């Protein structure tokens, strides 16, 4: 039962990719180059609306600058985050503008709304960025694995229910009494007959 608010089915390439939105400066170019050197796929976007689209398509992780979160389209991003399925929580890596003591309450609240965010200070340090991205992608991959596992369990539960319903239908249609007994003599099943 799919609705228009559910995310699209992600493609495997997108699941291991990092969306980058850094509207000013060289952060996107530097981060993209560092990730490329480590064979980590990335895609740069030009707006928060495009970033929201990546959230809906189940991107692996998102790298964003703190100031970008104050731009036009932040409501669209929040809507995309709220529309994620219960198992999904896109990890964000936020390039911070300084220390928490210099951050306004409003700026801190914008970061908190992401719910799954790690802050990295600028200037970028290659090792910190790569480790943060790898960790975020690993966590994201585990979310998808957990979802698949739950779907398999739900399928097995549904199959078991259907099998049990078929058994009861057959057993109750027989013109004989059918029962089962446990080793201690307790009768644990009787058909309708």
Buried (B, 14 or more C-beta within 10 A) or exposed (E): EEEEEEBEEBEEEBBBBBBBBBBEEEBBEBBBEBBEEEEBBBBBBEBBBBBBBBBBBBBBBBBBBBBBBEBEBBEBBBEBBEBBEEEBBBBBBBBBBEEEEEBEEEBEEBBEBBEBBBBBEBEBEBEEBBEBBBBBBEBBEEBBEEBEEEEEEEEEEEEEEEEEEEEEEEBEEEEEEEEEEEEEEEEEEEBEE
